[in-house]
Amino acid sequence: MLIRSTPQRPRLDDPAENRAGRSKGISWGTVGLGVVGIAGACGPAAAQVQVTPQPEEPIRLNLVDQVRLSHQEPAQWSVSASQQNDSMPGWLEWVPTNDANRIPGKRQFDDNGWTAEVRLQATRTQGDEQWTGGVRYSMLTQRGSWAPAAPEYRGYRTDLGEVVVQHNQRVELGNGSTLYYGVGGGVQAIGDLGGHRVQEQFHIHGGFGGRTGSALQTNNTTPGTATVTPLVTAGVRLDQPLQLRDWSLRSSLYSSVALGQGMSSLQGQMGLNYQASSRLNVEGGVMAAGVYSNHPAMDFLHQNGVRPGAYVESNYQVSKHVRAFGRVQTGGIQGEPVYTIGFAIGGGPGPWISPGFN
């Protein structure tokens, strides 16, 4: 019997054959097919990411981060000097007032009462934060000195000085208006601060002449050194733009409270502010002040009461770092017409809220 032997076909699941077949089939063809497959699978996804990117969440800063970022802005400085006086120049004699503030029988103002005041201020502004400090030196004299002198005239006088530092903040409101507020403190002194000697030398050497010697008030109502008391100041201001271009409504409230024997005041004003040009700003409005003093040195002024008034002020940018300003007002803390003139040096703004006085 003839037996034919037929060779077996290799098994596909033979381990050795599988190893040999895989080692040959994976070489470059499989790798190529794999790369094409991966590219085909990832291609549409990559295209989708590029066409419809996911929106980024807005970065929300907490209060600490906002303060930190605001402190990164460069600080700006401004230093100002000004003087206030009730001896109005001739071209302002039309300002309305009662006869007690004028030389008897004349239109000329009498240079009595809140006679003269000198102010120095320094302001540091950084972002929405501001620090401002001020020195105020006032010479106060009794009314009724001009002939014929009032029967109660005794030549009384006193001085008032304040040193104050205040921290101001600015907040932009949603309706386009801006809110400013500030709190500060310092000291107030009332009494003999050398005002008579300052006036005497100014009248002699200042080029304006005027009264000297016994004709100038010499009787300090409190002999010796002045009394000093702590002072707290605060204020708030709101600027609201109007529909008229370059016009805005500005309202403010200032206060200073003597924590002891001294003078306290609360003054509010409201006016229209007009930005006439990039350099000139003008404002005018009405005001009222309430004043209270429990210091005996100020009794001769009859200081206590509420006094309505009006004001007009302007600011002019002379150059990039020099600004001139002026103000005329009636009533208020002084209780009579006074004018203020001054200048500021520096690249920063003036005080958003002055510490206790304007």
C-alpha positions as CSV (number, residue, x, y, z in Angstrom):
1,M,0.0,0.0,0.0
2,L,1.4,3.2,-1.1
3,I,1.0,5.9,1.5
4,R,1.3,9.5,0.2
5,S,2.5,12.0,2.7
6,T,1.0,15.5,2.2
7,P,2.9,18.2,3.9
8,Q,0.8,20.2,6.5
9,R,0.0,23.8,5.8
10,P,1.4,26.0,8.5
11,R,-1.0,26.9,11.3
12,L,-1.8,30.5,11.6
13,D,-1.8,30.3,15.4
14,D,1.6,28.6,15.5
15,P,3.6,30.6,18.0
16,A,6.8,30.5,15.9
17,E,5.0,31.4,12.7
18,N,3.2,34.2,14.5
19,R,6.4,35.6,15.8
20,A,8.0,35.4,12.4
21,G,5.0,36.9,10.7
22,R,4.7,39.8,13.2
23,S,8.3,40.6,13.0
24,K,8.1,40.9,9.3
25,G,4.6,42.6,9.0
26,I,5.2,45.3,11.7
27,S,8.2,46.7,10.1
28,W,7.4,49.9,8.1
29,G,4.0,49.2,6.7
30,T,2.3,48.7,10.0
31,V,4.0,51.8,11.4
32,G,2.9,53.8,8.4
33,L,-0.6,52.6,8.6
34,G,-0.7,53.4,12.3
35,V,0.6,56.9,11.8
36,V,-2.0,57.5,9.1
37,G,-4.7,56.2,11.4
38,I,-3.7,58.3,14.3
39,A,-3.5,61.4,12.1
40,G,-6.9,60.6,10.6
41,A,-8.4,60.2,14.1
42,C,-6.8,63.3,15.6
43,G,-7.1,65.5,12.5
44,P,-10.8,66.3,12.8
45,A,-10.5,66.8,16.6
46,A,-7.6,69.3,16.1
47,A,-9.5,71.1,13.4
48,Q,-12.5,71.3,15.7
49,V,-10.4,72.9,18.5
50,Q,-9.1,75.5,16.2
51,V,-12.4,76.4,14.7
52,T,-14.4,76.6,17.9
53,P,-12.0,77.5,20.8
54,Q,-13.4,77.3,24.3
55,P,-14.0,80.8,25.7
56,E,-11.6,81.9,28.4
57,E,-12.9,82.7,31.8
58,P,-12.4,86.3,32.8
59,I,-9.8,86.8,35.5
60,R,-11.4,88.1,38.7
61,L,-9.2,89.9,41.1
62,N,-9.8,90.1,44.7
63,L,-9.4,93.2,46.8
64,V,-5.9,92.4,47.8
65,D,-4.8,92.0,44.1
66,Q,-6.6,95.2,43.1
67,V,-4.8,97.2,45.8
68,R,-1.5,95.5,44.8
69,L,-2.0,96.4,41.1
70,S,-3.0,100.0,41.9
71,H,0.2,100.4,43.9
72,Q,2.2,99.5,40.8
73,E,1.1,102.8,39.1
74,P,3.6,105.6,39.6
75,A,2.9,108.1,42.3
76,Q,2.3,111.7,41.4
77,W,3.1,114.7,43.7
78,S,1.7,118.2,44.0
79,V,2.7,121.0,46.4
80,S,0.6,124.2,46.7
81,A,0.9,127.5,48.5
82,S,-2.0,130.0,48.9
83,Q,-3.1,133.0,50.9
84,Q,-6.6,134.0,51.8
85,N,-7.6,137.6,52.8
86,D,-10.7,139.6,53.5
87,S,-9.2,142.8,52.2
88,M,-10.8,142.5,48.8
89,P,-9.1,144.3,45.9
90,G,-11.0,147.2,44.3
91,W,-12.3,145.3,41.3
92,L,-14.1,142.9,43.8
93,E,-15.8,145.6,45.8
94,W,-19.1,144.7,44.1
95,V,-19.2,141.4,46.1
96,P,-22.4,141.7,48.2
97,T,-22.0,141.9,52.0
98,N,-23.4,143.8,55.0
99,D,-21.9,147.2,56.1
100,A,-20.1,145.6,59.1
101,N,-17.5,144.2,56.7
102,R,-16.7,147.5,55.1
103,I,-15.0,150.7,56.2
104,P,-17.7,153.0,57.5
105,G,-19.2,155.1,54.7
106,K,-17.1,153.4,52.0
107,R,-17.3,150.4,49.6
108,Q,-13.8,149.3,50.7
109,F,-13.6,146.2,52.8
110,D,-12.3,146.8,56.3
111,D,-9.5,144.1,56.7
112,N,-11.0,143.0,60.0
113,G,-12.3,139.6,61.1
114,W,-10.8,136.6,59.3
115,T,-8.0,139.0,58.3
116,A,-5.4,136.8,56.6
117,E,-4.7,133.1,56.2
118,V,-1.7,131.2,54.7
119,R,-1.9,127.6,53.6
120,L,0.6,125.0,52.5
121,Q,-0.4,121.6,51.2
122,A,1.4,118.5,49.8
123,T,-0.5,115.8,48.0
124,R,0.5,112.3,46.8
125,T,-1.8,110.5,44.4
126,Q,-1.4,106.9,43.2
127,G,-4.3,105.3,41.3
128,D,-7.5,105.8,43.2
129,E,-5.7,106.6,46.5
130,Q,-4.5,109.9,47.7
131,W,-2.7,111.3,50.8
132,T,-2.8,115.0,51.4
133,G,-1.4,117.1,54.3
134,G,-1.9,120.7,55.0
135,V,-0.8,123.6,57.3
136,R,-3.2,126.4,58.0
137,Y,-2.2,129.7,59.8
138,S,-4.9,132.3,60.3
139,M,-4.9,135.8,61.9
140,L,-8.2,136.8,63.4
141,T,-9.0,140.4,64.5
142,Q,-11.9,142.2,66.0
143,R,-14.3,144.1,63.7
144,G,-15.1,147.8,64.2
145,S,-11.5,149.3,64.3
146,W,-12.0,151.9,61.6
147,A,-13.0,155.4,62.7
148,P,-15.5,156.0,63.9
149,A,-14.7,152.9,66.0
150,A,-17.5,150.8,67.3
151,P,-18.2,151.3,71.0
152,E,-17.4,147.6,71.8
153,Y,-14.0,147.7,70.0
154,R,-11.1,146.7,72.2
155,G,-8.5,145.8,69.6
156,Y,-8.9,142.1,70.3
157,R,-7.1,139.5,68.2
158,T,-6.1,135.8,68.2
159,D,-4.6,133.2,65.9
160,L,-5.6,129.8,64.6
161,G,-3.3,127.1,63.3
162,E,-4.0,123.6,62.0
163,V,-1.8,120.7,60.9
164,V,-3.8,117.9,59.3
165,V,-3.2,114.8,57.2
166,Q,-6.0,113.1,55.3
167,H,-6.4,109.9,53.3
168,N,-8.7,110.2,50.3
169,Q,-10.2,107.5,48.0
170,R,-11.8,107.6,44.6
171,V,-14.5,105.3,43.3
172,E,-15.9,105.3,39.8
173,L,-19.6,104.6,39.9
174,G,-21.6,102.8,37.2
175,N,-23.6,105.9,36.0
176,G,-20.4,107.8,35.0
177,S,-20.2,109.7,38.2
178,T,-17.2,109.7,40.6
179,L,-17.3,109.5,44.4
180,Y,-14.5,110.8,46.6
181,Y,-14.3,110.3,50.3
182,G,-11.6,110.9,52.9
183,V,-10.8,110.8,56.7
184,G,-8.0,112.4,58.5
185,G,-6.8,114.0,61.7
186,G,-4.3,116.4,63.2
187,V,-4.0,119.2,65.8
188,Q,-5.6,122.7,66.1
189,A,-4.0,125.5,68.1
190,I,-5.8,128.7,69.1
191,G,-4.2,131.7,70.9
192,D,-1.1,133.8,70.5
193,L,0.8,132.3,67.6
194,G,2.7,135.5,66.7
195,G,0.1,136.8,64.3
196,H,0.4,140.4,65.4
197,R,4.2,140.5,64.7
198,V,3.6,138.9,61.3
199,Q,1.0,141.6,60.4
200,E,3.2,144.4,61.7
201,Q,6.2,143.4,59.6
202,F,4.1,142.8,56.6
203,H,2.5,146.2,56.8
204,I,5.9,147.8,57.2
205,H,7.9,145.8,54.7
206,G,5.3,144.3,52.5
207,G,4.9,147.4,50.3
208,F,1.2,147.8,51.0
209,G,1.4,150.2,53.9
210,G,-1.6,149.9,56.3
211,R,-2.0,150.3,60.0
212,T,0.9,149.8,62.5
213,G,1.4,150.2,66.2
214,S,-1.6,150.9,68.3
215,A,-3.8,151.2,65.2
216,L,-3.3,147.5,64.6
217,Q,-5.0,145.0,66.8
218,T,-2.6,144.1,69.6
219,N,-4.6,142.7,72.5
220,N,-4.3,138.9,72.3
221,T,-7.4,137.5,74.0
222,T,-5.4,134.6,75.5
223,P,-1.9,135.7,76.9
224,G,1.0,133.2,76.7
225,T,1.1,130.1,74.6
226,A,-1.8,128.8,72.5
227,T,-3.9,125.8,73.5
228,V,-3.6,122.7,71.4
229,T,-6.3,120.1,70.8
230,P,-6.7,117.0,68.6
231,L,-8.7,117.5,65.4
232,V,-10.6,115.0,63.2
233,T,-11.5,115.7,59.6
234,A,-13.7,114.0,57.0
235,G,-15.3,114.8,53.7
236,V,-17.2,113.4,50.8
237,R,-17.6,114.7,47.2
238,L,-19.7,113.6,44.2
239,D,-19.0,114.6,40.6
240,Q,-21.9,113.9,38.2
241,P,-21.5,114.6,34.5
242,L,-24.4,116.4,32.8
243,Q,-25.8,116.0,29.3
244,L,-24.2,119.3,28.3
245,R,-20.7,118.7,27.1
246,D,-17.9,119.6,29.5
247,W,-20.4,120.4,32.3
248,S,-20.8,118.5,35.6
249,L,-22.5,118.9,38.9
250,R,-20.2,118.8,41.9
251,S,-21.5,118.5,45.5
252,S,-19.3,118.1,48.6
253,L,-19.4,118.1,52.4
254,Y,-16.4,118.9,54.6
255,S,-16.1,118.7,58.4
256,S,-13.5,119.3,61.1
257,V,-14.2,118.4,64.7
258,A,-12.0,119.7,67.6
259,L,-11.8,117.0,70.3
260,G,-11.7,119.5,73.1
261,Q,-11.5,123.3,73.4
262,G,-11.4,124.6,69.8
263,M,-13.4,125.4,66.7
264,S,-15.5,122.8,64.8
265,S,-17.2,123.3,61.4
266,L,-19.4,121.6,58.9
267,Q,-19.5,123.0,55.4
268,G,-21.4,121.9,52.3
269,Q,-21.4,123.3,48.8
270,M,-23.0,122.5,45.4
271,G,-22.0,124.0,42.1
272,L,-21.7,123.7,38.4
273,N,-18.2,122.8,37.1
274,Y,-17.2,123.7,33.5
275,Q,-14.1,122.4,31.7
276,A,-13.6,125.4,29.5
277,S,-10.5,124.0,27.9
278,S,-7.7,121.5,28.6
279,R,-6.1,124.1,30.8
280,L,-9.0,126.1,32.3
281,N,-11.6,124.9,34.7
282,V,-14.3,127.1,36.3
283,E,-16.8,126.4,39.0
284,G,-19.5,128.4,40.8
285,G,-22.3,127.6,43.2
286,V,-23.9,128.0,46.6
287,M,-22.6,127.0,50.1
288,A,-23.5,126.9,53.7
289,A,-21.4,126.4,56.9
290,G,-22.1,125.7,60.5
291,V,-19.5,126.8,63.0
292,Y,-19.1,126.1,66.7
293,S,-16.3,127.3,69.0
294,N,-16.0,126.7,72.7
295,H,-12.7,128.5,73.0
296,P,-12.8,131.8,74.9
297,A,-10.2,133.4,72.6
298,M,-12.7,133.4,69.7
299,D,-15.6,134.9,71.7
300,F,-15.0,138.4,70.2
301,L,-15.7,137.0,66.7
302,H,-19.2,135.8,67.6
303,Q,-18.2,132.8,65.6
304,N,-21.1,130.4,66.3
305,G,-23.9,130.0,63.8
306,V,-24.9,128.9,60.3
307,R,-23.9,131.0,57.4
308,P,-25.1,130.7,53.8
309,G,-23.0,132.0,50.9
310,A,-21.8,131.6,47.4
311,Y,-18.5,131.0,45.6
312,V,-16.7,131.2,42.3
313,E,-13.4,129.5,41.7
314,S,-11.0,128.7,38.8
315,N,-8.0,126.6,38.0
316,Y,-5.6,127.3,35.2
317,Q,-2.8,125.0,34.0
318,V,0.0,127.5,33.3
319,S,2.4,124.8,32.2
320,K,2.9,121.0,32.5
321,H,3.9,121.3,36.2
322,V,2.6,124.7,37.3
323,R,-1.1,125.4,38.1
324,A,-2.6,128.7,39.3
325,F,-6.0,128.8,41.2
326,G,-8.3,131.4,42.8
327,R,-11.5,131.6,44.7
328,V,-14.0,134.3,45.9
329,Q,-16.6,133.4,48.4
330,T,-19.1,135.0,50.8
331,G,-20.3,133.6,54.1
332,G,-19.0,130.2,55.0
333,I,-16.7,129.5,57.9
334,Q,-15.3,133.0,57.8
335,G,-18.7,134.7,57.8
336,E,-17.6,137.4,55.4
337,P,-16.4,137.7,51.8
338,V,-12.8,136.5,51.3
339,Y,-10.6,135.7,48.3
340,T,-8.0,133.0,47.9
341,I,-5.1,133.0,45.4
342,G,-2.3,130.4,45.0
343,F,-0.3,128.1,42.8
344,A,0.7,124.5,42.7
345,I,3.8,122.8,41.5
346,G,4.0,119.1,40.4
347,G,2.5,116.6,37.9
348,G,-0.2,115.3,40.2
349,P,-3.7,116.6,40.9
350,G,-4.7,118.8,43.8
351,P,-6.5,117.4,46.9
352,W,-9.7,115.7,45.9
353,I,-11.0,116.7,49.4
354,S,-9.0,119.2,51.4
355,P,-8.5,118.3,55.0
356,G,-11.2,120.3,56.8
357,F,-11.0,123.5,54.7
358,N,-11.3,124.6,51.1
